[in-house]
Amino acid sequence: MMSMPRHRMLARSLPVYSMHFQVRSIARIVASSCVGMTALWIALGDVDAQTAGAPSSAEKAAVDALIPWLLQEDAQLRGIPFSEVIFDSTGKHVLACNPKDETNARVLKQMSSVLDEVMARLNAPESPIQGIPRINEVSSHFEDLIHELLNKTPGLACDFPKTAAGGKQRPVIPDLEIVDQLSDRVYYLDPKLYAVGSRESSFRTFYFEPKIATNKVREDAVHFIVGFEHEKPAADRQWKFTRWDLVDLSHFQVKLKAEFQGSNRDMYRPEAIVATSGKKVQ
C-alpha cells in the first residue's frame, strides 16, 4: 500500500476549516473539504495584534497541532508538485505544453520572436534599463515590453491578469496572461532575471502564496517562466542579457517554507515597550 504524501497527511492531522481560517493572527490554513489540503501558509500580522481577541479552543488546538508538524520538516515537504498547489488553492489545472501540438507550436514560435526582440531592445545602449543600479528595478521593463510586443502579435492578446477582487497586483504571479485568439487557449507567463553562473543556485527565486483575494490564476492554463540571463554589470552599469529560456511549469516541484512574520507595528506597541531613551537625539 502506497504511503500518503506528507502534504496530504496534514488534512488528516489537523481539523479541516474554511478556505482561509485565521488563528489569532499567526496561522492561516489553506484547506478545502472537497479538494483536500496541499498548501499551507503561515503568516503573522494579518490581523492587528492590538485588536485580536483571545483564541478559541479550536484555534489553540490547530496551532498546537501545526507547530510540531512543521518541526518535522523532511524531504516529503520539498517535492510538492506546483500543479497540485495551484489546483488545490484555485481549482484550476496547470496544463502541460506539448511543443508538437499545432496550437502550442504556433504560439511558441510567436513568443520566441517576441522574446528575441525584447532582449535585443533592452540590450541596446539607449535602452531605459541602462544605468539602472539594481536588477530588481529592471524586471518591470521586461514585463512591460513583453506585454506590449505580444499585444502587437497577430492572433495573440496579452494582459496583466486581474485578482479575484477585480484589481491588478503586479508582484503576485502570474505576471502576464496570454490568450491565443484562434483556440482561446490561455498561457501564463512570468519573466525572471538571473546572473550568469547562478542557474544552479539553491537560493529562492520563485514563490507562490495561496490567497483568495489576490489569486490571479482564473483559468486552466499552461504556466511558463521565461528566464533571462545577464552578465554582471560593468562599472558604467550597462546591462547585457545573453540568453533566454522558456520553462514549462507543469512538472515543476516546490517546497514549503513556513515562517512567522511580523511588522514594526506589531513589535513597537506602546504596552510592549519596557524602557526607552530619555529624549530623542537631535
N, C-alpha and C positions, 0 to 999 in steps of 0.2 A: 504494500500500500504506500503510495507516494505521500511524503510529508508536506504539510501545508506551508507555503512561504511565510516568512515572519511578518511581512507587511500585511498579509491576510489574517494571520492569527490574532492581530490586535482587535479585530472585530469580535472575537470570542472572549478576549481577556478583559475588555472594557465594556461598560454599558453602551448601547447604541442610542445616540441622541440625534437631534435635528442637524441639518447640514452644517450650520455654524453655531456652535454652542460655546458660550463664554463661561470660564471657570475662574471667577474672581480675578480677572484681568491677566491671568498667566497661562491659560490653556485654551486653545481653540481646536476642537477635534473635527476634522473634515470626515463626515460619515454619511451614509445613506442606507436605510434598511433594505432598499431594493437592489443596490449595486455593491454592497459590502464596503470595505474600508481599505484603501491602499495608500492614502496620503495623509500625513499628519503634520500639522503646522503649529509650532509653539511660538507665541509672541507675548511680550509684556508691554503693556501700555495702550491697549485698545480702548480701555475704559479709564477715565480719570481716577487715580488711586484715592483721591480725596473724597470721591463720592461713591465709591464701590461699597456695596453692602457686605454683610457677613456671609460667608459661603454656606450654602445649604449642605446637608449631609450627603446628598447625591454628588454635589460638586466636589466636596472633600474626598469622597470615595474615588472619584475619577482621577484626581490629582495623585492620590496615594497609590493608585494602580499604575498611573502613567510614568511617574518618575523612575521606579525600579525597572520598568520595562525598557525605558530609554537607556538606563545604565548598562543594560545587557547588549548594547550595540555589537553586532558582529557582521560577518560577510553577507548575511541574508538581507541586511538593510542597505547594501551597496550595489545590488544588481536589480533594481526595480525598473521594469520596462516603462519608459516615458509614455508609451501608448496607453498603458493601464492607468497611469496617473491622470492623463488627460481624460480618458473615458469615465473614470470613477468620479472625477471632480466636475466634469462638464456634460457628460453623457454623449460626447462626440467622439468619432473614431479618427485615429491617425491612420491615414491611408498610405500604403507603400507606393513608391514611384517606380514603375516598370519602364525603363528607358525605351523598350521596344514597342510599347503601346503607342499607337498612332498619335493620340492627343498629347500624351506626355512628351513624345519625341519632338512634336512641333513646338510645344511650349518651352521645352528645354533649349531648343535652338534659338528661339526668340530671346529667352532670358540670357543665354550666353552672349549674344550680341550686345545686349544692354550692359551686362557686367563688364565686358571688354571696354565699352565706351566709357563707362563710369570710371574705371581705373585709369584710362588714358587721360580723361579730362582732369581728374583730380591730381594726377602726377604732373600736370603742366605747370611751368613756373608761375603763371598768372592765376593759378587755382586759388580759391579763397581759403583753402586749408594750409597753404604755405605760410609759415611764420607762426602758426598756432602752436603754443608751447606744449600742450598736453594732448595725448592721443585720445583721451576720453572726450575732448571737445571737438574732435574730428568726426566722431561717429555720426552725428546728426546730419552732416553734409553728405555722407554716403546714403543715408536713408532718404533724404530729400531728393537727391539726384536720381537714385534708383526709381523712386516714386514718379518723378517727372518723366523719365525716359520710358518706363513701362507703360505709362498712360498714353504715350505717343506711338506705341507699338500697335499696329493694326490687329484687331481681334482680342486684345487684352485690356482689362480695366484694373487699375491698382488704386487702393485707398488705404488710409490708416484705419484699421478696424475699430469699431466702437465697443465700449463696455456694455454690460447688461443694462446699465442705467442710461445708456444712450450717449455717454460722453466719450471723449478721446483722451487716452492716457498713454503718452508716448513711451515712458520707461518700462511699461508692462508688455511682456511678449504675448502674442506675436506683434512685430512692428508693422508689417505690411500684409495686406490681403490682396491676392491677385486672382482675378476671375477670367477664365477662358470663355469668351462670349459665345463661341460656337458650341461648346459642350456643357457650359455652366459649371465646369469643374473648378474647385477652389484650391488655391495654393497659398500657404502662409510662408512668409519669408522674414528671417531675422539676420541682418548684417552683423558680423563680428570682425574686429580688427585685432591682429596679434603680431608680435615682433618675430622676425626671423630667428629660428633656433628655439622657439617656445612651443612648437607643436606637440612635443612630448611632455609638456609641463603638467603637473598634477594640481596646480592652483585652480580654484574655482573660476570658471569663465561663463557659466550658464546656471541660471536658477529659474525655477517656476514656483510661484506662491499661489496655491489654490484658494481663491476668494470669489464669492458670488458677485459682489459689487463691481469688481474690476476685471471679471472674466471677459476676455476678448475672443475666445475660441467658441464661435457660434455655429460652425459648420463642420461636417465631416470633410476632412481636407488632407492634402499632402502637406507635411511640415518640413520646411527647408531651413538650414543655416547656410549663409554664404560667408565664408571666412576669407578676408583679405590680409595677405601677409605683407608686412612693411619692413624696410631696413631701419636700423636705428638712425634717428635724425642727425644730420650734420650740425655743426656749430651755428649755422645760419637758420636752423630749424626748418629745413626743407624736407618734406616727406616724400618718400618714394615707395610705392607699392609694387610688388614684384609678381604676385600671382593671386588667383582666387580659386576657391573650391566650393562647390555646391554640395551640401551634405543632406542626405535623406534621413530624417529622424525616426523613421518607422521602427528601427531596431535599436535605437539609442537607449542606453540604460543610465539611470541616475541613482544617486544615493540620498538618503535622508539625513539632513543635518538639523538637529533640534537645538535651538538656542533660546535663551531667555533674554529679552531686550527691555531696555528702559530709557526714557528720555531725561533731559535735565529737569523738566517739570516734575517728573516722577521722583527724582532724587532730592531736589532742593526745596522740599516742603517746609514751611515755617515750623511745624510741630516736630520735624525730624532733626532740625539744627540744634546742636547742644552747645556749641561755642562758636564765636566769630571774632573778627578783628574789632578793635575799639572804634576805629573810624576808617573810612575809605581813604587810601593813599592817593594824594593828588598828583 
